Amino acid sequence: MSRLLVLVRHGQSDWNLKNLFTGWKDPDLTEAGIAEARAAGRKLKEQGIVFDRAYTSDLIRAQHTLALIQEELGQTDLPVVRDLALNERNYGDLSGLNKDDARQRWGEEQVHVWRRSYDVPPPGGESLKDTVARVLPYYVQNILPAVLRGEKVLVAAHGNSLRALLMVLERLTPETIPTVELATGVPLVYRLNADSTVESKAILEA
Ligand SMILES: O=C(O)[C@H](O)COP(=O)(O)O
């Protein structure tokens, strides 16, 4: 039995382009982000993948990425579930601030800790640990059962909500996750074993 799970971070957003902390704010894709999403759809179509269902967040940059991938796949009728459990990590008081300005104001090290540590939240926001606490149950209760029963599943989400999912999927630790980065619009194609461990992983690079 095929147990296929594809994860893709949204294409470049307007605030990614402007180097702004985004979190739960809701900018849409840039023209480049739209092109990234369409390219991801074409790469998945070249793989001959026909999905059974898709999941995304409550935020337009992920929803728009998914819709564009569906168009390229010819699967605009795919069942799609939107849930805020898959939203990006909430950057709290940093949302809307320029990342370089933040480095000037609080220092390179403090901003790196807020962006990539496991359990130190930005002021008023979520740590990666907090993000795992909402992504993990959603994955185990909704996404994983569909994959294990043989449905081909596509998840379009965000840099940190997908890093949270990767911790579960690839059994990563708080010590190893800080170095994991996800490029925008690049599909990660997983095939799982019956015990939900990873049998294979392919990164469909641009
Ligand atoms: O929410 C954001 O600012 C980005 O999507 C992810 O930002 P990060 O890579 O700084 O966590």
Ligand as a Chemical Component Dictionary entry (heavy atoms), coordinates in Angstrom:
data_LIG
# 
_chem_comp.id                   LIG 
_chem_comp.type                 NON-POLYMER 
_chem_comp.pdbx_formal_charge   0 
_chem_comp.three_letter_code    LIG 
# 
loop_
_chem_comp_atom.comp_id 
_chem_comp_atom.atom_id 
_chem_comp_atom.alt_atom_id 
_chem_comp_atom.type_symbol 
_chem_comp_atom.charge 
_chem_comp_atom.model_Cartn_x 
_chem_comp_atom.model_Cartn_y 
_chem_comp_atom.model_Cartn_z 
_chem_comp_atom.pdbx_ordinal 
LIG O1 O1 O 0 6.051  34.155 9.763  1  
LIG C1 C1 C 0 7.075  34.571 9.194  2  
LIG O2 O2 O 0 7.673  35.647 9.432  3  
LIG C2 C2 C 0 7.736  33.653 8.170  4  
LIG O3 O3 O 0 6.791  32.983 7.447  5  
LIG C3 C3 C 0 8.618  32.676 8.901  6  
LIG O4 O4 O 0 9.502  33.448 9.508  7  
LIG P1 P1 P 0 10.834 32.811 10.116 8  
LIG O5 O5 O 0 11.501 32.061 8.999  9  
LIG O6 O6 O 0 11.592 34.015 10.584 10 
LIG O7 O7 O 0 10.373 31.915 11.218 11 
# 
loop_
_chem_comp_bond.comp_id 
_chem_comp_bond.atom_id_1 
_chem_comp_bond.atom_id_2 
_chem_comp_bond.value_order 
_chem_comp_bond.pdbx_ordinal 
LIG O1 C1 DOUB 1  
LIG C1 O2 SING 2  
LIG C1 C2 SING 3  
LIG C2 O3 SING 4  
LIG C2 C3 SING 5  
LIG C3 O4 SING 6  
LIG O4 P1 SING 7  
LIG P1 O5 DOUB 8  
LIG P1 O6 SING 9  
LIG P1 O7 SING 10 
# 
